């Protein structure tokens, strides 16, 4: 029974991503996506979906996380600043595609639904924030970043332009512009003499 349940859960997560994706059966906007449609696509009942998720937003967030974490790793190998660069490049590549449009829709939804914002922070943002802070602290310990700049400020400096371009579409969301920005930030927060 547990194997069957896990199989159904994975089918629901995949159906959600498929419906929100760019190729058929998608694209369906987050606003037009329904639990009924997800259930039909996954071949399960609505009750099966509600057994695992309290609402559509929670399901979409879990679907997003399932795909996102694997595509945007935070390496524990090598120098921490190199791991930060690689992570930000992978994030840019992912956000330049359909997943970026999904994140933009989710963040838009969060502005009107406090429960959705809380779920997004709880299930996605806080975990990533902690992992990035750990990486930044490691870069400080390795002597590459200034110790007097708080880790959350460094993270804001590195991530804000990606989310700004994603949400406001003020410029290309590409690897070259991301690396240009990352290098400028890293030079500004590099430990003196590094």
One Martini backbone bead per residue (centre of mass of N, CA, C, O) as a GRO file, in nm:
protein
  194
    1UNK     BB    1   0.057   0.062  -0.021
    2UNK     BB    2   0.295   0.263   0.003
    3UNK     BB    3   0.389   0.242  -0.292
    4UNK     BB    4   0.124   0.341  -0.416
    5UNK     BB    5   0.121   0.616  -0.276
    6UNK     BB    6   0.391   0.718  -0.388
    7UNK     BB    7   0.305   0.697  -0.682
    8UNK     BB    8   0.071   0.898  -0.662
    9UNK     BB    9   0.230   1.140  -0.561
   10UNK     BB   10   0.419   1.158  -0.808
   11UNK     BB   11   0.191   1.195  -1.016
   12UNK     BB   12   0.089   1.463  -0.904
   13UNK     BB   13   0.349   1.626  -0.928
   14UNK     BB   14   0.383   1.581  -1.236
   15UNK     BB   15   0.109   1.692  -1.330
   16UNK     BB   16   0.158   1.977  -1.231
   17UNK     BB   17   0.407   2.037  -1.405
   18UNK     BB   18   0.277   1.971  -1.679
   19UNK     BB   19   0.050   2.188  -1.665
   20UNK     BB   20   0.271   2.431  -1.618
   21UNK     BB   21   0.399   2.384  -1.871
   22UNK     BB   22   0.480   2.419  -2.225
   23UNK     BB   23   0.368   2.141  -2.275
   24UNK     BB   24   0.165   1.913  -2.329
   25UNK     BB   25  -0.098   1.996  -2.129
   26UNK     BB   26   0.018   2.255  -2.142
   27UNK     BB   27  -0.040   2.567  -2.047
   28UNK     BB   28  -0.116   2.654  -1.710
   29UNK     BB   29  -0.217   2.862  -1.500
   30UNK     BB   30  -0.232   2.903  -1.171
   31UNK     BB   31  -0.523   3.022  -1.167
   32UNK     BB   32  -0.642   2.773  -1.361
   33UNK     BB   33  -0.563   2.572  -1.174
   34UNK     BB   34  -0.682   2.247  -1.067
   35UNK     BB   35  -0.751   1.976  -0.884
   36UNK     BB   36  -0.918   1.830  -1.097
   37UNK     BB   37  -0.704   1.839  -1.322
   38UNK     BB   38  -0.481   1.695  -1.172
   39UNK     BB   39  -0.634   1.433  -1.115
   40UNK     BB   40  -0.681   1.358  -1.408
   41UNK     BB   41  -0.380   1.356  -1.498
   42UNK     BB   42  -0.294   1.142  -1.259
   43UNK     BB   43  -0.526   0.928  -1.189
   44UNK     BB   44  -0.689   1.058  -0.944
   45UNK     BB   45  -0.828   1.166  -0.669
   46UNK     BB   46  -0.901   1.433  -0.481
   47UNK     BB   47  -0.863   1.287  -0.210
   48UNK     BB   48  -0.569   1.211  -0.257
   49UNK     BB   49  -0.465   1.499  -0.260
   50UNK     BB   50  -0.588   1.591   0.024
   51UNK     BB   51  -0.408   1.394   0.190
   52UNK     BB   52  -0.132   1.581   0.127
   53UNK     BB   53  -0.297   1.854   0.050
   54UNK     BB   54  -0.478   2.145   0.139
   55UNK     BB   55  -0.384   2.283  -0.143
   56UNK     BB   56  -0.273   2.411  -0.433
   57UNK     BB   57  -0.026   2.566  -0.331
   58UNK     BB   58   0.114   2.330  -0.185
   59UNK     BB   59   0.143   2.156  -0.437
   60UNK     BB   60   0.307   2.350  -0.612
   61UNK     BB   61   0.544   2.380  -0.421
   62UNK     BB   62   0.624   2.079  -0.415
   63UNK     BB   63   0.670   2.053  -0.719
   64UNK     BB   64   0.888   2.262  -0.738
   65UNK     BB   65   1.089   2.141  -0.534
   66UNK     BB   66   1.136   1.864  -0.660
   67UNK     BB   67   1.286   2.002  -0.910
   68UNK     BB   68   1.472   2.237  -0.807
   69UNK     BB   69   1.691   2.119  -0.616
   70UNK     BB   70   1.829   1.934  -0.833
   71UNK     BB   71   1.897   2.190  -1.037
   72UNK     BB   72   2.016   2.370  -0.761
   73UNK     BB   73   2.287   2.319  -0.629
   74UNK     BB   74   2.482   2.290  -0.312
   75UNK     BB   75   2.797   2.262  -0.277
   76UNK     BB   76   3.055   2.090  -0.062
   77UNK     BB   77   3.265   2.131  -0.276
   78UNK     BB   78   3.518   2.308  -0.253
   79UNK     BB   79   3.485   2.623  -0.299
   80UNK     BB   80   3.240   2.834  -0.198
   81UNK     BB   81   3.242   3.051  -0.427
   82UNK     BB   82   3.209   2.840  -0.652
   83UNK     BB   83   2.939   2.729  -0.551
   84UNK     BB   84   2.785   2.992  -0.577
   85UNK     BB   85   2.820   3.036  -0.876
   86UNK     BB   86   2.697   2.767  -0.970
   87UNK     BB   87   2.421   2.813  -0.842
   88UNK     BB   88   2.344   3.081  -0.987
   89UNK     BB   89   2.358   2.961  -1.269
   90UNK     BB   90   2.145   2.739  -1.230
   91UNK     BB   91   1.917   2.932  -1.154
   92UNK     BB   92   1.912   3.090  -1.417
   93UNK     BB   93   1.849   2.855  -1.608
   94UNK     BB   94   1.581   2.775  -1.475
   95UNK     BB   95   1.441   3.070  -1.476
   96UNK     BB   96   1.446   3.092  -1.801
   97UNK     BB   97   1.211   2.905  -1.777
   98UNK     BB   98   0.918   2.766  -1.668
   99UNK     BB   99   1.000   2.786  -1.365
  100UNK     BB  100   1.011   3.093  -1.355
  101UNK     BB  101   0.710   3.141  -1.410
  102UNK     BB  102   0.615   2.990  -1.161
  103UNK     BB  103   0.753   3.166  -0.948
  104UNK     BB  104   0.619   3.429  -1.030
  105UNK     BB  105   0.332   3.329  -0.968
  106UNK     BB  106   0.375   3.253  -0.675
  107UNK     BB  107   0.465   3.536  -0.578
  108UNK     BB  108   0.204   3.673  -0.664
  109UNK     BB  109   0.014   3.504  -0.485
  110UNK     BB  110   0.153   3.586  -0.211
  111UNK     BB  111   0.036   3.886  -0.205
  112UNK     BB  112  -0.278   3.765  -0.145
  113UNK     BB  113  -0.160   3.497   0.021
  114UNK     BB  114  -0.037   3.438   0.323
  115UNK     BB  115  -0.036   3.124   0.322
  116UNK     BB  116   0.144   3.095   0.072
  117UNK     BB  117   0.387   3.245   0.181
  118UNK     BB  118   0.434   3.063   0.425
  119UNK     BB  119   0.472   2.801   0.259
  120UNK     BB  120   0.710   2.896   0.089
  121UNK     BB  121   0.899   2.955   0.322
  122UNK     BB  122   0.886   2.681   0.470
  123UNK     BB  123   0.941   2.475   0.215
  124UNK     BB  124   1.179   2.662   0.074
  125UNK     BB  125   1.334   2.924   0.169
  126UNK     BB  126   1.463   2.845   0.444
  127UNK     BB  127   1.639   2.610   0.347
  128UNK     BB  128   1.801   2.773   0.140
  129UNK     BB  129   1.900   2.996   0.328
  130UNK     BB  130   2.067   2.808   0.511
  131UNK     BB  131   2.253   2.688   0.291
  132UNK     BB  132   2.372   2.962   0.199
  133UNK     BB  133   2.482   3.057   0.472
  134UNK     BB  134   2.679   2.824   0.499
  135UNK     BB  135   2.843   2.894   0.245
  136UNK     BB  136   2.923   3.181   0.333
  137UNK     BB  137   3.068   3.100   0.592
  138UNK     BB  138   3.279   2.931   0.446
  139UNK     BB  139   3.396   3.167   0.277
  140UNK     BB  140   3.492   3.320   0.522
  141UNK     BB  141   3.679   3.094   0.639
  142UNK     BB  142   3.849   3.092   0.357
  143UNK     BB  143   3.891   3.421   0.294
  144UNK     BB  144   3.679   3.553   0.064
  145UNK     BB  145   3.502   3.698   0.288
  146UNK     BB  146   3.365   3.922   0.472
  147UNK     BB  147   3.286   3.925   0.820
  148UNK     BB  148   3.116   4.214   0.848
  149UNK     BB  149   2.909   4.074   0.659
  150UNK     BB  150   2.617   3.959   0.650
  151UNK     BB  151   2.487   3.681   0.510
  152UNK     BB  152   2.206   3.798   0.426
  153UNK     BB  153   2.328   4.032   0.261
  154UNK     BB  154   2.480   3.864   0.058
  155UNK     BB  155   2.240   3.709  -0.048
  156UNK     BB  156   2.082   3.952  -0.148
  157UNK     BB  157   2.298   4.052  -0.352
  158UNK     BB  158   2.291   3.784  -0.526
  159UNK     BB  159   1.964   3.733  -0.570
  160UNK     BB  160   1.800   3.989  -0.646
  161UNK     BB  161   1.856   4.016  -0.958
  162UNK     BB  162   1.715   3.758  -1.041
  163UNK     BB  163   1.431   3.829  -0.928
  164UNK     BB  164   1.402   4.099  -1.069
  165UNK     BB  165   1.416   3.990  -1.363
  166UNK     BB  166   1.191   3.787  -1.336
  167UNK     BB  167   0.955   3.985  -1.243
  168UNK     BB  168   1.027   4.256  -1.440
  169UNK     BB  169   1.184   4.219  -1.703
  170UNK     BB  170   1.469   4.412  -1.735
  171UNK     BB  171   1.627   4.154  -1.842
  172UNK     BB  172   1.834   3.920  -1.889
  173UNK     BB  173   1.828   3.566  -1.804
  174UNK     BB  174   2.165   3.504  -1.779
  175UNK     BB  175   2.479   3.397  -1.733
  176UNK     BB  176   2.647   3.649  -1.798
  177UNK     BB  177   2.492   3.856  -1.619
  178UNK     BB  178   2.522   3.698  -1.358
  179UNK     BB  179   2.835   3.690  -1.346
  180UNK     BB  180   2.877   3.992  -1.346
  181UNK     BB  181   2.729   4.040  -1.080
  182UNK     BB  182   2.876   3.843  -0.895
  183UNK     BB  183   3.159   3.968  -0.929
  184UNK     BB  184   3.087   4.246  -0.818
  185UNK     BB  185   3.002   4.150  -0.539
  186UNK     BB  186   3.259   3.991  -0.459
  187UNK     BB  187   3.446   4.236  -0.471
  188UNK     BB  188   3.288   4.405  -0.248
  189UNK     BB  189   3.315   4.137  -0.026
  190UNK     BB  190   3.602   4.107  -0.013
  191UNK     BB  191   3.871   4.037   0.137
  192UNK     BB  192   4.132   4.195   0.222
  193UNK     BB  193   4.387   4.057   0.011
  194UNK     BB  194   4.227   3.837  -0.191
   0.00000   0.00000   0.00000
